[in-house]
Amino acid sequence: MFKFNINFISHENKWIYHNEDASIIYVTNGNINIFYHTSNYMMTLNKGFLCIVPFDEYSFIYAVNGQICILNINKLMVYTLASNIYEYFLLKNFYPIIQSFKFDKVCDHLNTLNILAPFHKEQLTTTVSTSIIALLDDIKQPPYCEIPTNDTYVSHSHHNYYRNRHLFEATVALIFNTNQTISDIALEYGFYDQAHFTKVFKNHRNMTPLHFRKRYNVYSHYK
């Protein structure tokens, strides 16, 4: 019923991270850098701090000199993890989700969670549990969404997936592969040429690759 898995990243590992489920990244030691693809934002987290990676988001994680625990959870887990989940729905007037569950069904989920929840063994803090509830604010679609059947739509979605993937990998290369030229990066990650890469990059991040590289050059010494 409750889908989850836990991954660990150790010192100096770099990881391009993408998961269809939501994730909570908890720094157990040292510090890490994490870059969000959609929001074009990089942050540094120290031991004891955590952040949330929303559903279906690309992120780049660099454990500079630290260790992290990544907790992946599906939407059902988000809806039922905290003991005050039903009261939370009432306080937030989150009627679409309330209507998708009968009250006795919610209670049943909570009772099952209290018995089976594996996170008790991991000794995750109350702060982490509260952050999982905060994920509700990042959910943009209902818990059970329709699967698209239009072939054109699926094809377009498939194309966007690979374009975003290449764009994100090229973004990471701009930050950390300072020995590569922008032209080399453009060709390596599937763009026609530097001009094409610059156009796509600027449309997505509202700045040129060169401007972006200069802005985040402060992180290149971690290479």
PyMOL commands that set and color helices and strands:
alter all, ss='L'
color gray80, all
select helices_A, chain A and resi 75-80+85-92+95-100+103-116+119-122+126-138+151-176+182-188+194-205+209-215+217-222
alter helices_A, ss='H'
color red, helices_A
select strands_A, chain A and resi 4-9+14-19+22-29+31-36+41-46+50-53+57-62+67-73
alter strands_A, ss='S'
color yellow, strands_A
deselect
rebuild
show_as cartoon
